[in-house]
Amino acid sequence: MIIQVCIGSACHLKGSYKVIQTLKGLIEAERLEDRVILKSSFCLGACSGAVSIQVDDNPVEPLHPEEVVRFFEDRVKGVTQCEIHRV
């Protein structure tokens, strides 16, 4: 899984650094470094909402810094746990 977080001007002002740091901490805490790649990206083209993120090739979506834990639980941890059990 690849998660890109926009660090362009608009997203930086909306909290992209906090989003990245929180995701990084959660990925490390769950020991998912071998399954989840966290990248920064300049402008994902969706500047009007919250911090823009993209998971794999899915559409860009907004993520507020206070929603990161929920996002991680729903979209990252659950998916990677399924992959572990499939292998």
N, C-alpha and C positions, 0 to 999 in steps of 0.2 A: 504494500500500500504506500502510495506517495501522497503526502499532504503538502500543498504549496500555500504559503501565507504571503499575501501582498505586503510589501514594505514601502510602497510608493508614498508620496506625500500625504494624500488624503487618508490612507489606511494607517500610516504612522501616527497621525493626529488622533485617530479613533482607537488606538491601543494595540497596534500589531505587535509591538515588542512584548507586551504582557501576554498576548495570545501565544506567541512563540515560546516564551519562557514557561508558561503553564503547560503547554503541550509537551515540551521537552521534558519537564519534570514528571509528567504523567507517563510518558513513554518509558522513561528510565525506571520509574517506580514499578511499573508492570513488566519490566524486562522485555520490551517489545522492539528494542533497537534493531534486531535482525529481521523484523517484519514490517516496520514502519519507518519510512524515510521522510524526514521533515526538512522542507526546503523553503527558502525565502524567494520571492519573485517580485520584480518591479511591474506594477500595474497589470492586474488580471482583467481589467476592462469593466469592472462593476463598482464604480467609485461612489455611488449615491447612497448605499446602505452602510452597514457596519464594516468591519475589517473583511476584505474579500479573501476567501479560501477556495481551494479546489482539491478534491480528493480524486486521485487517479485521473481518468478522463471525464469525470462527471461535470455537469455545469457548475460554474462559479456560484458560490453562495455567500451570503453575509453571515458573520459570526461576531457577536458582541463579546468582549473579554469576560463578562460575567457568565456567559453561556458555555465556556470552554469545557468545563468538567462534564456537563450534560452531553455535549457533543462527543466528547471522548468516550464516555460510557456507551452511548447509543451507536455511534458510527465507527469507532475505532476498536475499542476493546472487544465488543461483541463480535465483530467481523473477524478479527484476528483470532479470537478464541475458537470460532467455528473452523477456521483454517487449520488450527492445531489438531482438532479432533478428526478432521478429514484425512490428515496425512497418515 
